[in-house]
Amino acid sequence: MKSDMQHQSDISISNFGKLPNGQEIKRYQLTNNNGMEVSILTYGGIVQSIRVPDKNGHFDDIALGYDTLQGYLDDQQKNHTYFGALIGRYANRLAGGRFTLDGSQYQVPANNGPNALHGGPEGFDTHVWKAHTIKGNGWRGVELSTLSPDGEMGFPGDLTVTVRYTLNNDNELRIHYTAISDAPTVINLTNHTYFNLAGAGKGTVLDQLAMINASHYTPMNEQLIPTGEIATVQGTPMDFRQLTPIGARIHADHPQLHYAEPDQGGYDLNWVLDNPGKPMALDARVIDPESGRQVEMYTTEPGVQFYTGNFLKQIKGKNGKTYQHWGGFTLEAQHFPDSPNQPDFPSTRLNPGQPYTQTTIFKFLPL
């Protein structure tokens, strides 16, 4: 029922279980003056829940995930959905898990067929991040940090990473990433939250309307590795420049959709944003017509991976809900997949002492 209670920005910290080695995991819950809540775990930097109102003021959790730490640990062994996790050192795929830097070849363990996905089998989604609360006028947040030592998952350089999650009274969840390395390396960080604006576990997202402000995308081969081409979306099922139901063309007879989901079609592609590096430019919007909930994405990154939960198959999630095929979508702001092996893509090289920064904002409406 609609509530007229007054809310106040707040941060609360609770225990979320222990790892097999006994290490405690904490959950930081951020609340704003509108009653919107975002919960972040120190395990994997996971966005565990996002509670936002619909057009009638009814709150629901729109982020897919689990009620317990054990749910996330089991998921890594079984489904590896990466629900809500921070992704690194290299988001998306590296062909063969290999890349060359200054004449030296590096090998990341393959965990997606012959390729490395999301930084290898023990990426940032498995780290326990150090955390402390932060706050300012009209916002509350948590700052997470981790050290990825030289050689972790095959990547060179000691890499220190800090990620700030902040929630303000405009219902903006801001994710600000910084990193610094002591040796040349490659980096591509993102967040892997799955959204269902009707509420997590409430059917598919196929009737929700998506807009991606991108005239081009990077086609991929059967192994979901970019071919190196930057192709127009014009005349393809990848054209989301106008609000379009996610399911309107998902079954189209197009090789890119078949590569992403061989049985019924699906999206799992990188779009080349039309306004890269401009955090005030709207990059994507998704609306659920039924509830009136919508999310807008703004990012400094050049690309976004739009994925439609093609491999969600009756996964038992939070509150006894089941996540079905196409039961969520991601908007993973990023550099392009396999960029270290694609000379024409924007570079993901990070030199010693050169700070890496990235900011992505998810704004939720109605307020």
C-alpha positions in Angstrom: 0.0 0.0 0.0 1.1 3.5 -0.6 2.9 5.1 2.3 3.0 8.7 3.2 5.7 8.1 5.9 8.7 10.5 5.9 12.0 8.8 5.1 15.4 9.9 5.9 18.7 9.3 4.2 20.5 6.6 6.2 23.1 3.8 6.1 22.7 0.6 8.0 25.2 -2.3 8.2 24.3 -5.9 8.9 25.9 -9.3 8.8 25.3 -11.3 5.6 27.0 -14.6 6.6 30.4 -16.1 6.6 32.6 -17.6 3.9 33.8 -21.2 4.4 37.1 -19.7 5.8 35.1 -17.9 8.5 35.5 -14.4 7.0 32.4 -12.3 7.7 30.5 -10.6 4.9 28.6 -7.3 5.5 25.6 -5.8 3.8 25.4 -2.0 3.6 21.9 -0.7 3.0 21.6 2.9 1.7 18.3 4.7 2.0 17.3 8.1 0.6 14.6 10.5 1.5 12.1 8.9 -0.9 12.4 5.5 0.7 14.5 4.0 -2.1 16.9 1.4 -0.8 20.0 -0.1 -2.3 21.9 -3.0 -0.5 25.6 -3.6 -1.3 27.6 -6.7 -0.2 31.3 -6.7 0.7 31.5 -10.0 -1.2 32.0 -9.3 -4.9 30.8 -5.7 -4.4 27.4 -7.2 -5.2 24.3 -5.0 -5.6 22.1 -7.4 -3.6 18.8 -5.4 -3.8 17.3 -2.2 -5.2 13.9 -1.2 -3.9 12.1 1.5 -5.8 8.4 2.6 -6.1 6.1 2.2 -9.0 3.7 4.8 -10.3 1.3 4.2 -7.3 4.1 4.3 -4.7 4.3 0.6 -4.3 7.9 -0.5 -3.5 9.5 -3.7 -5.0 12.9 -5.1 -5.3 13.9 -4.9 -9.0 17.4 -6.5 -8.8 17.9 -10.2 -9.3 19.9 -12.0 -6.6 19.8 -14.2 -3.5 18.7 -13.8 0.1 21.8 -15.5 1.5 25.6 -15.5 0.9 25.4 -19.3 0.3 23.1 -18.5 -2.7 25.8 -16.4 -4.3 28.5 -19.0 -3.5 26.4 -21.8 -5.0 25.6 -19.7 -8.0 29.3 -19.4 -8.8 29.7 -23.2 -8.9 26.4 -23.8 -10.8 25.0 -21.0 -12.9 27.6 -18.2 -12.6 25.1 -15.5 -13.4 27.3 -12.7 -11.8 24.1 -11.3 -10.2 24.9 -7.7 -9.2 28.7 -8.2 -9.0 31.6 -5.9 -9.7 33.4 -7.2 -12.7 37.2 -7.1 -13.3 40.0 -7.0 -14.1 38.6 -7.3 -17.5 34.8 -7.3 -18.0 33.4 -9.3 -20.9 35.5 -11.6 -23.1 39.1 -12.0 -24.0 39.7 -14.3 -27.0 41.6 -17.4 -25.9 42.1 -15.6 -22.6 45.2 -14.0 -24.2 46.5 -10.6 -24.8 49.9 -9.0 -25.6 51.4 -6.0 -23.9 54.7 -4.5 -24.8 55.7 -7.7 -26.6 54.9 -10.0 -23.7 51.9 -12.4 -23.9 49.6 -12.9 -20.9 47.2 -15.7 -20.3 44.0 -15.5 -18.3 42.5 -18.9 -17.4 39.6 -19.8 -19.7 36.2 -20.0 -18.1 33.9 -19.5 -21.1 34.7 -22.2 -23.6 38.2 -21.3 -24.8 37.8 -17.7 -23.8 38.2 -15.7 -20.5 35.0 -14.1 -19.3 34.8 -11.3 -16.7 38.4 -11.5 -15.5 38.7 -15.3 -15.3 37.3 -17.9 -12.8 38.4 -15.8 -9.8 37.7 -12.3 -10.8 36.6 -9.3 -8.7 33.2 -10.9 -8.2 34.9 -13.3 -5.8 36.9 -10.7 -3.9 36.0 -9.6 -0.3 36.2 -5.9 -0.6 37.2 -3.6 2.3 34.3 -1.1 3.0 33.5 2.0 4.9 30.6 4.4 4.8 30.7 7.8 3.2 28.2 10.6 3.1 27.5 14.1 2.0 24.7 16.6 1.6 21.8 14.7 0.1 23.6 11.4 -0.5 24.8 8.3 1.4 27.3 5.7 0.2 29.8 3.0 0.7 33.4 3.0 -0.5 34.8 -0.4 -1.4 38.5 -1.2 -2.1 40.6 -4.2 -3.1 44.1 -5.0 -4.2 44.6 -7.3 -7.2 48.2 -8.5 -6.9 50.5 -8.8 -9.9 49.8 -12.1 -11.7 46.3 -12.6 -10.3 44.4 -14.4 -13.0 47.4 -13.8 -15.2 47.1 -10.0 -15.3 50.3 -7.9 -14.8 50.8 -5.2 -12.2 49.6 -4.6 -8.6 46.2 -3.0 -9.2 44.5 -1.0 -6.5 40.8 -0.5 -7.1 38.2 1.7 -5.3 34.5 1.7 -6.1 32.1 4.1 -4.6 28.4 3.3 -4.6 26.3 6.4 -3.6 22.5 7.0 -3.5 21.1 10.5 -3.6 17.6 12.0 -3.2 17.1 12.1 -7.0 17.0 8.3 -6.9 20.4 8.1 -8.6 22.6 5.2 -7.8 26.1 6.4 -8.8 29.0 3.9 -9.3 32.4 5.7 -9.4 35.4 3.5 -10.1 39.1 4.4 -9.7 42.2 2.2 -10.1 45.9 2.6 -10.3 48.6 0.1 -11.3 52.4 -0.1 -10.7 53.0 -1.7 -14.2 51.4 -1.6 -17.6 48.2 -3.6 -17.6 44.7 -3.7 -19.1 41.5 -2.9 -17.3 37.8 -2.9 -18.0 35.4 -2.6 -15.0 31.6 -2.8 -14.8 28.7 -3.8 -12.7 26.5 -6.8 -13.6 23.2 -6.0 -12.0 20.2 -7.7 -13.6 17.1 -5.6 -13.6 13.4 -6.5 -13.9 11.4 -3.3 -13.5 8.2 -5.2 -12.8 10.0 -6.7 -9.7 12.6 -9.4 -9.6 10.9 -12.8 -10.3 7.8 -11.2 -11.9 7.9 -12.8 -15.3 10.1 -11.8 -18.3 11.3 -8.4 -19.4 10.2 -8.9 -23.0 7.4 -6.3 -22.7 9.6 -3.7 -21.1 10.6 -0.9 -23.5 14.3 -0.2 -24.1 16.2 2.7 -25.7 19.9 2.6 -26.3 21.5 5.7 -27.6 23.8 3.9 -30.1 23.9 4.0 -33.9 26.5 1.2 -34.0 27.4 -2.1 -32.3 30.3 -4.6 -32.4 29.2 -7.8 -34.2 30.5 -11.0 -32.7 31.3 -14.5 -33.9 29.8 -17.8 -32.6 32.1 -17.6 -29.5 30.7 -14.1 -28.7 34.1 -12.6 -29.6 33.9 -9.3 -31.6 34.9 -9.6 -35.3 36.5 -6.1 -35.1 33.8 -4.5 -37.2 31.8 -1.6 -35.9 28.5 -2.0 -37.7 25.4 0.1 -38.0 22.2 -0.9 -36.1 20.1 0.5 -39.0 17.8 -2.2 -40.3 18.8 -4.8 -37.7 17.2 -6.1 -34.5 20.0 -4.2 -32.7 18.3 -0.8 -33.4 17.0 0.5 -30.1 17.4 4.2 -30.9 13.7 4.5 -30.3 11.9 2.9 -27.3 11.1 -0.6 -28.4 9.8 -3.6 -26.5 12.8 -5.8 -25.7 10.9 -8.9 -27.1 9.8 -7.2 -30.3 12.6 -8.6 -32.4 14.3 -11.1 -30.1 13.1 -14.1 -32.2 14.3 -12.5 -35.5 16.3 -14.7 -37.8 19.6 -12.9 -37.3 22.9 -14.6 -36.6 23.8 -12.2 -33.8 20.7 -13.2 -31.9 21.3 -16.9 -32.5 24.9 -16.6 -31.3 23.6 -15.1 -28.1 20.9 -17.6 -27.5 20.9 -20.5 -30.1 17.5 -21.9 -29.2 15.1 -18.9 -29.1 17.2 -15.8 -29.7 18.5 -13.2 -27.3 20.6 -10.1 -26.9 24.2 -10.3 -25.5 26.0 -7.6 -27.4 28.1 -4.5 -27.0 26.6 -1.3 -28.3 28.8 1.6 -29.3 27.4 4.7 -27.5 26.8 7.8 -29.5 28.0 10.2 -26.7 31.0 8.4 -25.1 32.7 10.2 -22.2 29.7 12.6 -21.6 28.2 11.6 -18.3 25.3 14.0 -18.7 24.2 12.5 -21.9 21.4 9.8 -21.7 22.8 6.5 -22.9 20.0 4.1 -22.2 16.5 4.0 -20.8 14.2 1.1 -20.0 10.6 1.4 -19.0 8.1 -1.0 -17.6 4.7 0.3 -18.9 2.7 -1.7 -16.4 4.4 -0.4 -13.2 5.6 2.9 -14.6 9.1 2.1 -13.2 12.0 3.2 -15.4 15.8 3.3 -15.2 18.0 5.7 -17.1 21.7 5.0 -17.6 24.5 7.7 -17.9 28.1 6.7 -18.3 31.6 7.9 -19.2 32.3 4.6 -20.9 32.2 4.1 -24.7 30.0 1.0 -24.7 27.3 -0.9 -23.0 26.6 -4.7 -22.9 22.9 -5.2 -23.1 22.1 -8.8 -22.0 18.6 -10.3 -21.7 19.1 -13.1 -19.3 19.2 -15.7 -22.0 20.5 -18.4 -19.7 18.3 -17.8 -16.7 16.4 -21.1 -16.3 14.1 -21.4 -13.3 16.7 -20.1 -10.9 15.4 -19.8 -7.3 16.1 -16.3 -6.2 15.1 -13.9 -3.4 11.8 -14.2 -1.5 11.0 -17.6 -3.0 10.8 -16.1 -6.5 11.9 -17.9 -9.6 13.9 -16.2 -12.3 12.9 -17.4 -15.7 14.4 -17.3 -19.2 14.6 -13.6 -20.2 13.7 -12.7 -16.5 16.2 -9.8 -16.3 18.3 -7.5 -18.4 21.8 -5.9 -17.8 23.2 -2.6 -18.8 26.9 -3.2 -18.3 28.7 0.1 -19.0 32.1 -0.8 -20.3 34.9 -0.7 -22.9 34.5 -3.1 -25.7 35.0 -6.9 -25.4 38.4 -8.2 -26.4 39.8 -4.7 -26.8 43.4 -5.7 -26.1 43.3 -7.9 -29.2 41.4 -5.3 -31.3 43.6 -2.4 -32.4 40.7 -0.4 -33.7 38.7 -0.4 -30.5 39.2 2.2 -27.7 42.3 1.2 -25.7 42.0 -0.5 -22.3 45.7 -0.1 -21.5 46.5 1.4 -18.1 50.1 2.7 -17.5 51.8 3.0 -14.2 50.7 6.0 -12.2 47.9 6.8 -14.7 44.6 6.8 -12.9 41.7 4.8 -14.3 38.3 6.4 -13.7 34.8 5.5 -14.7 31.4 6.8 -13.6 28.1 5.2 -14.3 24.7 6.5 -13.0 21.4 4.6 -12.8 18.5 6.9 -12.2 15.2 5.4 -11.2 11.8 6.9 -11.9 9.2 7.8 -10.7 10.8 9.5 -7.7 
